[in-house]
């Protein structure tokens, strides 16, 4: 099993739940967290990695509050 941890220091920091709701969408933490999840899925499914990744067995999981991100990502990206 391959586990990927996304650490993007350019993304906005999450101070608390939804404190950035008044910020423009592209500056909100949730926007970047969901985009990162979709990006990783796209990269893993890239044909250049097909010898290293079984695209029929790519899943998604987060723990704790981030399980909400799982729901959002899978609601947007139907390839999971």
PyMOL Python script that loads the backbone (N, CA, C, O; Angstrom):
from pymol import cmd

cmd.read_pdbstr("""\
ATOM      1  N   UNK A   1       0.845  -1.169   0.000  1.00  0.00           N
ATOM      2  CA  UNK A   1       0.000   0.000   0.000  1.00  0.00           C
ATOM      3  C   UNK A   1       0.892   1.233   0.000  1.00  0.00           C
ATOM      4  O   UNK A   1       1.850   1.323   0.768  1.00  0.00           O
ATOM      5  N   UNK A   2       0.568   2.170  -0.861  1.00  0.00           N
ATOM      6  CA  UNK A   2       1.280   3.434  -0.919  1.00  0.00           C
ATOM      7  C   UNK A   2       0.435   4.482  -0.216  1.00  0.00           C
ATOM      8  O   UNK A   2      -0.759   4.611  -0.487  1.00  0.00           O
ATOM      9  N   UNK A   3       1.041   5.213   0.668  1.00  0.00           N
ATOM     10  CA  UNK A   3       0.336   6.310   1.336  1.00  0.00           C
ATOM     11  C   UNK A   3       1.030   7.609   0.957  1.00  0.00           C
ATOM     12  O   UNK A   3       2.256   7.708   1.006  1.00  0.00           O
ATOM     13  N   UNK A   4       0.248   8.587   0.584  1.00  0.00           N
ATOM     14  CA  UNK A   4       0.799   9.870   0.183  1.00  0.00           C
ATOM     15  C   UNK A   4       0.334  10.932   1.168  1.00  0.00           C
ATOM     16  O   UNK A   4      -0.858  11.064   1.445  1.00  0.00           O
ATOM     17  N   UNK A   5       1.269  11.667   1.677  1.00  0.00           N
ATOM     18  CA  UNK A   5       0.967  12.773   2.571  1.00  0.00           C
ATOM     19  C   UNK A   5       1.198  14.057   1.802  1.00  0.00           C
ATOM     20  O   UNK A   5       2.280  14.276   1.257  1.00  0.00           O
ATOM     21  N   UNK A   6       0.201  14.893   1.756  1.00  0.00           N
ATOM     22  CA  UNK A   6       0.308  16.151   1.037  1.00  0.00           C
ATOM     23  C   UNK A   6       0.702  17.243   2.019  1.00  0.00           C
ATOM     24  O   UNK A   6      -0.020  17.535   2.973  1.00  0.00           O
ATOM     25  N   UNK A   7       1.845  17.831   1.771  1.00  0.00           N
ATOM     26  CA  UNK A   7       2.296  18.956   2.583  1.00  0.00           C
ATOM     27  C   UNK A   7       2.641  20.083   1.624  1.00  0.00           C
ATOM     28  O   UNK A   7       3.740  20.123   1.071  1.00  0.00           O
ATOM     29  N   UNK A   8       1.731  20.967   1.435  1.00  0.00           N
ATOM     30  CA  UNK A   8       1.948  22.091   0.540  1.00  0.00           C
ATOM     31  C   UNK A   8       2.002  23.350   1.387  1.00  0.00           C
ATOM     32  O   UNK A   8       0.982  23.809   1.901  1.00  0.00           O
ATOM     33  N   UNK A   9       3.184  23.896   1.528  1.00  0.00           N
ATOM     34  CA  UNK A   9       3.349  25.059   2.397  1.00  0.00           C
ATOM     35  C   UNK A   9       2.803  26.333   1.774  1.00  0.00           C
ATOM     36  O   UNK A   9       2.741  27.365   2.442  1.00  0.00           O
ATOM     37  N   UNK A  10       2.405  26.283   0.507  1.00  0.00           N
ATOM     38  CA  UNK A  10       1.859  27.459  -0.153  1.00  0.00           C
ATOM     39  C   UNK A  10       0.360  27.634   0.120  1.00  0.00           C
ATOM     40  O   UNK A  10      -0.188  28.720  -0.071  1.00  0.00           O
ATOM     41  N   UNK A  11      -0.285  26.576   0.559  1.00  0.00           N
ATOM     42  CA  UNK A  11      -1.723  26.651   0.820  1.00  0.00           C
ATOM     43  C   UNK A  11      -2.001  27.504   2.053  1.00  0.00           C
ATOM     44  O   UNK A  11      -1.153  27.619   2.937  1.00  0.00           O
ATOM     45  N   UNK A  12      -3.187  28.099   2.110  1.00  0.00           N
ATOM     46  CA  UNK A  12      -3.559  28.870   3.312  1.00  0.00           C
ATOM     47  C   UNK A  12      -3.589  27.969   4.540  1.00  0.00           C
ATOM     48  O   UNK A  12      -3.919  26.787   4.446  1.00  0.00           O
ATOM     49  N   UNK A  13      -3.250  28.521   5.661  1.00  0.00           N
ATOM     50  CA  UNK A  13      -3.302  27.776   6.918  1.00  0.00           C
ATOM     51  C   UNK A  13      -4.726  27.808   7.469  1.00  0.00           C
ATOM     52  O   UNK A  13      -5.451  28.788   7.303  1.00  0.00           O
ATOM     53  N   UNK A  14      -5.105  26.722   8.123  1.00  0.00           N
ATOM     54  CA  UNK A  14      -6.435  26.667   8.725  1.00  0.00           C
ATOM     55  C   UNK A  14      -6.321  27.090  10.180  1.00  0.00           C
ATOM     56  O   UNK A  14      -5.779  26.353  11.003  1.00  0.00           O
ATOM     57  N   UNK A  15      -6.826  28.265  10.497  1.00  0.00           N
ATOM     58  CA  UNK A  15      -6.790  28.757  11.871  1.00  0.00           C
ATOM     59  C   UNK A  15      -7.834  28.075  12.741  1.00  0.00           C
ATOM     60  O   UNK A  15      -7.572  27.731  13.894  1.00  0.00           O
ATOM     61  N   UNK A  16      -9.012  27.885  12.180  1.00  0.00           N
ATOM     62  CA  UNK A  16     -10.111  27.250  12.882  1.00  0.00           C
ATOM     63  C   UNK A  16     -11.137  26.885  11.819  1.00  0.00           C
ATOM     64  O   UNK A  16     -10.945  27.181  10.640  1.00  0.00           O
ATOM     65  N   UNK A  17     -12.197  26.259  12.222  1.00  0.00           N
ATOM     66  CA  UNK A  17     -13.209  25.845  11.252  1.00  0.00           C
ATOM     67  C   UNK A  17     -13.857  27.055  10.600  1.00  0.00           C
ATOM     68  O   UNK A  17     -14.477  27.877  11.275  1.00  0.00           O
ATOM     69  N   UNK A  18     -13.713  27.158   9.307  1.00  0.00           N
ATOM     70  CA  UNK A  18     -14.407  28.141   8.472  1.00  0.00           C
ATOM     71  C   UNK A  18     -14.133  29.597   8.839  1.00  0.00           C
ATOM     72  O   UNK A  18     -14.957  30.464   8.546  1.00  0.00           O
ATOM     73  N   UNK A  19     -12.999  29.883   9.471  1.00  0.00           N
ATOM     74  CA  UNK A  19     -12.673  31.284   9.751  1.00  0.00           C
ATOM     75  C   UNK A  19     -12.370  32.069   8.493  1.00  0.00           C
ATOM     76  O   UNK A  19     -12.408  33.300   8.502  1.00  0.00           O
ATOM     77  N   UNK A  20     -12.068  31.368   7.410  1.00  0.00           N
ATOM     78  CA  UNK A  20     -11.731  32.041   6.157  1.00  0.00           C
ATOM     79  C   UNK A  20     -12.912  32.097   5.186  1.00  0.00           C
ATOM     80  O   UNK A  20     -12.723  32.349   3.997  1.00  0.00           O
ATOM     81  N   UNK A  21     -14.105  31.869   5.676  1.00  0.00           N
ATOM     82  CA  UNK A  21     -15.286  31.799   4.810  1.00  0.00           C
ATOM     83  C   UNK A  21     -15.538  33.106   4.058  1.00  0.00           C
ATOM     84  O   UNK A  21     -16.141  33.089   2.985  1.00  0.00           O
ATOM     85  N   UNK A  22     -15.095  34.216   4.595  1.00  0.00           N
ATOM     86  CA  UNK A  22     -15.291  35.499   3.917  1.00  0.00           C
ATOM     87  C   UNK A  22     -14.176  35.821   2.927  1.00  0.00           C
ATOM     88  O   UNK A  22     -14.256  36.809   2.198  1.00  0.00           O
ATOM     89  N   UNK A  23     -13.144  34.994   2.901  1.00  0.00           N
ATOM     90  CA  UNK A  23     -12.046  35.191   1.950  1.00  0.00           C
ATOM     91  C   UNK A  23     -12.486  34.710   0.570  1.00  0.00           C
ATOM     92  O   UNK A  23     -13.419  33.916   0.455  1.00  0.00           O
ATOM     93  N   UNK A  24     -11.814  35.192  -0.477  1.00  0.00           N
ATOM     94  CA  UNK A  24     -12.103  34.662  -1.811  1.00  0.00           C
ATOM     95  C   UNK A  24     -11.885  33.150  -1.825  1.00  0.00           C
ATOM     96  O   UNK A  24     -11.025  32.642  -1.106  1.00  0.00           O
ATOM     97  N   UNK A  25     -12.645  32.440  -2.626  1.00  0.00           N
ATOM     98  CA  UNK A  25     -12.611  30.975  -2.656  1.00  0.00           C
ATOM     99  C   UNK A  25     -11.194  30.430  -2.785  1.00  0.00           C
ATOM    100  O   UNK A  25     -10.823  29.495  -2.076  1.00  0.00           O
ATOM    101  N   UNK A  26     -10.401  31.005  -3.683  1.00  0.00           N
ATOM    102  CA  UNK A  26      -9.054  30.495  -3.915  1.00  0.00           C
ATOM    103  C   UNK A  26      -8.113  30.734  -2.734  1.00  0.00           C
ATOM    104  O   UNK A  26      -6.989  30.232  -2.735  1.00  0.00           O
ATOM    105  N   UNK A  27      -8.545  31.479  -1.746  1.00  0.00           N
ATOM    106  CA  UNK A  27      -7.728  31.718  -0.553  1.00  0.00           C
ATOM    107  C   UNK A  27      -8.224  30.927   0.658  1.00  0.00           C
ATOM    108  O   UNK A  27      -7.698  31.084   1.760  1.00  0.00           O
ATOM    109  N   UNK A  28      -9.217  30.092   0.461  1.00  0.00           N
ATOM    110  CA  UNK A  28      -9.775  29.320   1.566  1.00  0.00           C
ATOM    111  C   UNK A  28      -9.067  27.971   1.693  1.00  0.00           C
ATOM    112  O   UNK A  28      -8.723  27.334   0.697  1.00  0.00           O
ATOM    113  N   UNK A  29      -8.862  27.557   2.931  1.00  0.00           N
ATOM    114  CA  UNK A  29      -8.169  26.308   3.214  1.00  0.00           C
ATOM    115  C   UNK A  29      -8.891  25.116   2.585  1.00  0.00           C
ATOM    116  O   UNK A  29      -8.245  24.269   1.967  1.00  0.00           O
ATOM    117  N   UNK A  30     -10.201  25.033   2.726  1.00  0.00           N
ATOM    118  CA  UNK A  30     -10.955  23.888   2.212  1.00  0.00           C
ATOM    119  C   UNK A  30     -10.780  23.746   0.702  1.00  0.00           C
ATOM    120  O   UNK A  30     -10.643  22.631   0.198  1.00  0.00           O
ATOM    121  N   UNK A  31     -10.783  24.844  -0.009  1.00  0.00           N
ATOM    122  CA  UNK A  31     -10.591  24.829  -1.463  1.00  0.00           C
ATOM    123  C   UNK A  31      -9.265  24.149  -1.816  1.00  0.00           C
ATOM    124  O   UNK A  31      -9.217  23.297  -2.703  1.00  0.00           O
ATOM    125  N   UNK A  32      -8.204  24.525  -1.127  1.00  0.00           N
ATOM    126  CA  UNK A  32      -6.885  23.963  -1.420  1.00  0.00           C
ATOM    127  C   UNK A  32      -6.772  22.511  -0.978  1.00  0.00           C
ATOM    128  O   UNK A  32      -6.135  21.711  -1.663  1.00  0.00           O
ATOM    129  N   UNK A  33      -7.369  22.158   0.139  1.00  0.00           N
ATOM    130  CA  UNK A  33      -7.314  20.777   0.608  1.00  0.00           C
ATOM    131  C   UNK A  33      -8.017  19.847  -0.375  1.00  0.00           C
ATOM    132  O   UNK A  33      -7.511  18.768  -0.682  1.00  0.00           O
ATOM    133  N   UNK A  34      -9.170  20.260  -0.865  1.00  0.00           N
ATOM    134  CA  UNK A  34      -9.908  19.449  -1.843  1.00  0.00           C
ATOM    135  C   UNK A  34      -9.128  19.381  -3.163  1.00  0.00           C
ATOM    136  O   UNK A  34      -9.020  18.315  -3.768  1.00  0.00           O
ATOM    137  N   UNK A  35      -8.593  20.509  -3.599  1.00  0.00           N
ATOM    138  CA  UNK A  35      -7.807  20.526  -4.840  1.00  0.00           C
ATOM    139  C   UNK A  35      -6.595  19.609  -4.740  1.00  0.00           C
ATOM    140  O   UNK A  35      -6.255  18.930  -5.709  1.00  0.00           O
ATOM    141  N   UNK A  36      -5.941  19.579  -3.585  1.00  0.00           N
ATOM    142  CA  UNK A  36      -4.788  18.690  -3.403  1.00  0.00           C
ATOM    143  C   UNK A  36      -5.200  17.225  -3.497  1.00  0.00           C
ATOM    144  O   UNK A  36      -4.488  16.422  -4.099  1.00  0.00           O
ATOM    145  N   UNK A  37      -6.331  16.873  -2.912  1.00  0.00           N
ATOM    146  CA  UNK A  37      -6.823  15.495  -2.998  1.00  0.00           C
ATOM    147  C   UNK A  37      -7.123  15.090  -4.431  1.00  0.00           C
ATOM    148  O   UNK A  37      -6.800  13.975  -4.840  1.00  0.00           O
ATOM    149  N   UNK A  38      -7.726  15.969  -5.185  1.00  0.00           N
ATOM    150  CA  UNK A  38      -8.035  15.691  -6.591  1.00  0.00           C
ATOM    151  C   UNK A  38      -6.746  15.605  -7.407  1.00  0.00           C
ATOM    152  O   UNK A  38      -6.627  14.761  -8.295  1.00  0.00           O
ATOM    153  N   UNK A  39      -5.790  16.468  -7.112  1.00  0.00           N
ATOM    154  CA  UNK A  39      -4.511  16.458  -7.820  1.00  0.00           C
ATOM    155  C   UNK A  39      -3.787  15.136  -7.617  1.00  0.00           C
ATOM    156  O   UNK A  39      -3.287  14.556  -8.581  1.00  0.00           O
ATOM    157  N   UNK A  40      -3.721  14.654  -6.396  1.00  0.00           N
ATOM    158  CA  UNK A  40      -3.045  13.386  -6.122  1.00  0.00           C
ATOM    159  C   UNK A  40      -3.721  12.255  -6.889  1.00  0.00           C
ATOM    160  O   UNK A  40      -3.036  11.401  -7.452  1.00  0.00           O
ATOM    161  N   UNK A  41      -5.037  12.233  -6.919  1.00  0.00           N
ATOM    162  CA  UNK A  41      -5.756  11.204  -7.660  1.00  0.00           C
ATOM    163  C   UNK A  41      -5.397  11.265  -9.144  1.00  0.00           C
ATOM    164  O   UNK A  41      -5.164  10.230  -9.769  1.00  0.00           O
ATOM    165  N   UNK A  42      -5.353  12.449  -9.699  1.00  0.00           N
ATOM    166  CA  UNK A  42      -4.993  12.608 -11.113  1.00  0.00           C
ATOM    167  C   UNK A  42      -3.568  12.144 -11.375  1.00  0.00           C
ATOM    168  O   UNK A  42      -3.302  11.472 -12.372  1.00  0.00           O
ATOM    169  N   UNK A  43      -2.658  12.499 -10.487  1.00  0.00           N
ATOM    170  CA  UNK A  43      -1.266  12.079 -10.667  1.00  0.00           C
ATOM    171  C   UNK A  43      -1.129  10.564 -10.588  1.00  0.00           C
ATOM    172  O   UNK A  43      -0.407   9.968 -11.388  1.00  0.00           O
ATOM    173  N   UNK A  44      -1.809   9.934  -9.638  1.00  0.00           N
ATOM    174  CA  UNK A  44      -1.723   8.479  -9.512  1.00  0.00           C
ATOM    175  C   UNK A  44      -2.314   7.759 -10.717  1.00  0.00           C
ATOM    176  O   UNK A  44      -1.873   6.660 -11.054  1.00  0.00           O
ATOM    177  N   UNK A  45      -3.293   8.354 -11.362  1.00  0.00           N
ATOM    178  CA  UNK A  45      -3.921   7.741 -12.531  1.00  0.00           C
ATOM    179  C   UNK A  45      -3.223   8.098 -13.844  1.00  0.00           C
ATOM    180  O   UNK A  45      -3.629   7.630 -14.908  1.00  0.00           O
ATOM    181  N   UNK A  46      -2.185   8.917 -13.775  1.00  0.00           N
ATOM    182  CA  UNK A  46      -1.446   9.317 -14.961  1.00  0.00           C
ATOM    183  C   UNK A  46      -0.818   8.091 -15.623  1.00  0.00           C
ATOM    184  O   UNK A  46      -0.226   7.261 -14.933  1.00  0.00           O
ATOM    185  N   UNK A  47      -0.934   7.962 -16.937  1.00  0.00           N
ATOM    186  CA  UNK A  47      -0.368   6.802 -17.642  1.00  0.00           C
ATOM    187  C   UNK A  47       1.131   6.602 -17.400  1.00  0.00           C
ATOM    188  O   UNK A  47       1.622   5.479 -17.515  1.00  0.00           O
ATOM    189  N   UNK A  48       1.853   7.649 -17.071  1.00  0.00           N
ATOM    190  CA  UNK A  48       3.287   7.508 -16.795  1.00  0.00           C
ATOM    191  C   UNK A  48       3.565   6.675 -15.550  1.00  0.00           C
ATOM    192  O   UNK A  48       4.678   6.178 -15.375  1.00  0.00           O
ATOM    193  N   UNK A  49       2.571   6.517 -14.688  1.00  0.00           N
ATOM    194  CA  UNK A  49       2.748   5.744 -13.463  1.00  0.00           C
ATOM    195  C   UNK A  49       2.077   4.378 -13.525  1.00  0.00           C
ATOM    196  O   UNK A  49       2.052   3.660 -12.525  1.00  0.00           O
ATOM    197  N   UNK A  50       1.532   4.005 -14.686  1.00  0.00           N
ATOM    198  CA  UNK A  50       0.714   2.788 -14.740  1.00  0.00           C
ATOM    199  C   UNK A  50       1.499   1.522 -14.401  1.00  0.00           C
ATOM    200  O   UNK A  50       0.897   0.518 -14.019  1.00  0.00           O
ATOM    201  N   UNK A  51       2.822   1.545 -14.531  1.00  0.00           N
ATOM    202  CA  UNK A  51       3.598   0.363 -14.143  1.00  0.00           C
ATOM    203  C   UNK A  51       3.832   0.319 -12.636  1.00  0.00           C
ATOM    204  O   UNK A  51       4.268  -0.705 -12.110  1.00  0.00           O
ATOM    205  N   UNK A  52       3.549   1.408 -11.940  1.00  0.00           N
ATOM    206  CA  UNK A  52       3.788   1.476 -10.500  1.00  0.00           C
ATOM    207  C   UNK A  52       2.504   1.519  -9.672  1.00  0.00           C
ATOM    208  O   UNK A  52       2.528   1.233  -8.475  1.00  0.00           O
ATOM    209  N   UNK A  53       1.396   1.871 -10.298  1.00  0.00           N
ATOM    210  CA  UNK A  53       0.143   2.062  -9.570  1.00  0.00           C
ATOM    211  C   UNK A  53      -0.957   1.256 -10.233  1.00  0.00           C
ATOM    212  O   UNK A  53      -1.151   1.339 -11.446  1.00  0.00           O
ATOM    213  N   UNK A  54      -1.670   0.481  -9.445  1.00  0.00           N
ATOM    214  CA  UNK A  54      -2.849  -0.227  -9.946  1.00  0.00           C
ATOM    215  C   UNK A  54      -4.032   0.739  -9.874  1.00  0.00           C
ATOM    216  O   UNK A  54      -4.602   0.948  -8.803  1.00  0.00           O
ATOM    217  N   UNK A  55      -4.394   1.320 -11.004  1.00  0.00           N
ATOM    218  CA  UNK A  55      -5.437   2.354 -11.010  1.00  0.00           C
ATOM    219  C   UNK A  55      -6.805   1.817 -10.627  1.00  0.00           C
ATOM    220  O   UNK A  55      -7.722   2.596 -10.368  1.00  0.00           O
ATOM    221  N   UNK A  56      -6.958   0.501 -10.587  1.00  0.00           N
ATOM    222  CA  UNK A  56      -8.230  -0.085 -10.160  1.00  0.00           C
ATOM    223  C   UNK A  56      -8.331  -0.185  -8.641  1.00  0.00           C
ATOM    224  O   UNK A  56      -9.369  -0.574  -8.105  1.00  0.00           O
ATOM    225  N   UNK A  57      -7.267   0.161  -7.967  1.00  0.00           N
ATOM    226  CA  UNK A  57      -7.259   0.053  -6.503  1.00  0.00           C
ATOM    227  C   UNK A  57      -6.754   1.336  -5.844  1.00  0.00           C
ATOM    228  O   UNK A  57      -5.965   1.283  -4.900  1.00  0.00           O
ATOM    229  N   UNK A  58      -7.197   2.458  -6.330  1.00  0.00           N
ATOM    230  CA  UNK A  58      -6.876   3.741  -5.706  1.00  0.00           C
ATOM    231  C   UNK A  58      -8.056   4.124  -4.828  1.00  0.00           C
ATOM    232  O   UNK A  58      -9.202   4.127  -5.279  1.00  0.00           O
ATOM    233  N   UNK A  59      -7.775   4.440  -3.596  1.00  0.00           N
ATOM    234  CA  UNK A  59      -8.833   4.828  -2.672  1.00  0.00           C
ATOM    235  C   UNK A  59      -8.512   6.157  -2.021  1.00  0.00           C
ATOM    236  O   UNK A  59      -7.488   6.780  -2.302  1.00  0.00           O
ATOM    237  N   UNK A  60      -9.396   6.570  -1.159  1.00  0.00           N
ATOM    238  CA  UNK A  60      -9.207   7.839  -0.456  1.00  0.00           C
ATOM    239  C   UNK A  60      -9.714   7.679   0.968  1.00  0.00           C
ATOM    240  O   UNK A  60     -10.760   7.076   1.210  1.00  0.00           O
ATOM    241  N   UNK A  61      -8.962   8.225   1.893  1.00  0.00           N
ATOM    242  CA  UNK A  61      -9.399   8.249   3.277  1.00  0.00           C
ATOM    243  C   UNK A  61      -8.699   9.382   4.002  1.00  0.00           C
ATOM    244  O   UNK A  61      -7.546   9.697   3.708  1.00  0.00           O
ATOM    245  N   UNK A  62      -9.366   9.968   4.912  1.00  0.00           N
ATOM    246  CA  UNK A  62      -8.791  10.945   5.830  1.00  0.00           C
ATOM    247  C   UNK A  62      -9.343  10.593   7.193  1.00  0.00           C
ATOM    248  O   UNK A  62     -10.312   9.840   7.292  1.00  0.00           O
ATOM    249  N   UNK A  63      -8.758  11.111   8.219  1.00  0.00           N
ATOM    250  CA  UNK A  63      -9.248  10.803   9.558  1.00  0.00           C
ATOM    251  C   UNK A  63      -9.741  12.077  10.230  1.00  0.00           C
ATOM    252  O   UNK A  63      -9.380  13.189   9.845  1.00  0.00           O
ATOM    253  N   UNK A  64     -10.554  11.885  11.219  1.00  0.00           N
ATOM    254  CA  UNK A  64     -11.071  12.973  12.038  1.00  0.00           C
ATOM    255  C   UNK A  64     -11.898  13.942  11.199  1.00  0.00           C
ATOM    256  O   UNK A  64     -12.673  13.508  10.348  1.00  0.00           O
ATOM    257  N   UNK A  65     -11.749  15.224  11.419  1.00  0.00           N
ATOM    258  CA  UNK A  65     -12.554  16.224  10.711  1.00  0.00           C
ATOM    259  C   UNK A  65     -12.327  16.149   9.218  1.00  0.00           C
ATOM    260  O   UNK A  65     -13.226  16.451   8.433  1.00  0.00           O
ATOM    261  N   UNK A  66     -11.119  15.743   8.814  1.00  0.00           N
ATOM    262  CA  UNK A  66     -10.806  15.678   7.396  1.00  0.00           C
ATOM    263  C   UNK A  66     -11.627  14.633   6.650  1.00  0.00           C
ATOM    264  O   UNK A  66     -11.586  14.587   5.421  1.00  0.00           O
ATOM    265  N   UNK A  67     -12.372  13.793   7.367  1.00  0.00           N
ATOM    266  CA  UNK A  67     -13.272  12.872   6.668  1.00  0.00           C
ATOM    267  C   UNK A  67     -14.315  13.657   5.875  1.00  0.00           C
ATOM    268  O   UNK A  67     -14.869  13.143   4.904  1.00  0.00           O
ATOM    269  N   UNK A  68     -14.583  14.886   6.277  1.00  0.00           N
ATOM    270  CA  UNK A  68     -15.451  15.755   5.488  1.00  0.00           C
ATOM    271  C   UNK A  68     -14.822  16.000   4.129  1.00  0.00           C
ATOM    272  O   UNK A  68     -15.524  16.071   3.121  1.00  0.00           O
ATOM    273  N   UNK A  69     -13.494  16.129   4.095  1.00  0.00           N
ATOM    274  CA  UNK A  69     -12.800  16.306   2.819  1.00  0.00           C
ATOM    275  C   UNK A  69     -12.994  15.098   1.914  1.00  0.00           C
ATOM    276  O   UNK A  69     -13.127  15.250   0.700  1.00  0.00           O
ATOM    277  N   UNK A  70     -13.012  13.902   2.491  1.00  0.00           N
ATOM    278  CA  UNK A  70     -13.269  12.703   1.705  1.00  0.00           C
ATOM    279  C   UNK A  70     -14.612  12.825   1.000  1.00  0.00           C
ATOM    280  O   UNK A  70     -14.718  12.516  -0.187  1.00  0.00           O
ATOM    281  N   UNK A  71     -15.628  13.266   1.711  1.00  0.00           N
ATOM    282  CA  UNK A  71     -16.960  13.422   1.112  1.00  0.00           C
ATOM    283  C   UNK A  71     -16.962  14.468   0.005  1.00  0.00           C
ATOM    284  O   UNK A  71     -17.575  14.260  -1.042  1.00  0.00           O
ATOM    285  N   UNK A  72     -16.287  15.581   0.226  1.00  0.00           N
ATOM    286  CA  UNK A  72     -16.257  16.638  -0.769  1.00  0.00           C
ATOM    287  C   UNK A  72     -15.493  16.180  -2.015  1.00  0.00           C
ATOM    288  O   UNK A  72     -15.971  16.350  -3.137  1.00  0.00           O
ATOM    289  N   UNK A  73     -14.308  15.601  -1.815  1.00  0.00           N
ATOM    290  CA  UNK A  73     -13.486  15.162  -2.951  1.00  0.00           C
ATOM    291  C   UNK A  73     -14.211  14.104  -3.775  1.00  0.00           C
ATOM    292  O   UNK A  73     -14.254  14.192  -5.002  1.00  0.00           O
ATOM    293  N   UNK A  74     -14.779  13.109  -3.109  1.00  0.00           N
ATOM    294  CA  UNK A  74     -15.464  12.052  -3.867  1.00  0.00           C
ATOM    295  C   UNK A  74     -16.762  12.545  -4.500  1.00  0.00           C
ATOM    296  O   UNK A  74     -17.248  11.954  -5.464  1.00  0.00           O
ATOM    297  N   UNK A  75     -17.315  13.613  -3.967  1.00  0.00           N
ATOM    298  CA  UNK A  75     -18.486  14.216  -4.607  1.00  0.00           C
ATOM    299  C   UNK A  75     -18.139  14.973  -5.878  1.00  0.00           C
ATOM    300  O   UNK A  75     -18.970  15.124  -6.773  1.00  0.00           O
ATOM    301  N   UNK A  76     -16.894  15.450  -5.947  1.00  0.00           N
ATOM    302  CA  UNK A  76     -16.446  16.200  -7.120  1.00  0.00           C
ATOM    303  C   UNK A  76     -15.744  15.293  -8.121  1.00  0.00           C
ATOM    304  O   UNK A  76     -16.004  15.368  -9.322  1.00  0.00           O
ATOM    305  N   UNK A  77     -14.864  14.445  -7.631  1.00  0.00           N
ATOM    306  CA  UNK A  77     -14.041  13.578  -8.493  1.00  0.00           C
ATOM    307  C   UNK A  77     -14.625  12.168  -8.480  1.00  0.00           C
ATOM    308  O   UNK A  77     -14.406  11.407  -7.537  1.00  0.00           O
ATOM    309  N   UNK A  78     -15.352  11.833  -9.508  1.00  0.00           N
ATOM    310  CA  UNK A  78     -16.084  10.547  -9.557  1.00  0.00           C
ATOM    311  C   UNK A  78     -15.191   9.354  -9.870  1.00  0.00           C
ATOM    312  O   UNK A  78     -15.685   8.230  -9.962  1.00  0.00           O
ATOM    313  N   UNK A  79     -13.879   9.572 -10.037  1.00  0.00           N
ATOM    314  CA  UNK A  79     -12.998   8.460 -10.384  1.00  0.00           C
ATOM    315  C   UNK A  79     -12.568   7.622  -9.169  1.00  0.00           C
ATOM    316  O   UNK A  79     -11.872   6.620  -9.334  1.00  0.00           O
ATOM    317  N   UNK A  80     -12.969   8.017  -7.960  1.00  0.00           N
ATOM    318  CA  UNK A  80     -12.672   7.203  -6.787  1.00  0.00           C
ATOM    319  C   UNK A  80     -13.646   6.061  -6.705  1.00  0.00           C
ATOM    320  O   UNK A  80     -13.569   5.249  -5.783  1.00  0.00           O
TER     321      UNK A  80
END
""", "prot")
cmd.dss("prot")
cmd.show_as("cartoon", "prot")
cmd.util.cbc("prot")
cmd.orient("prot")
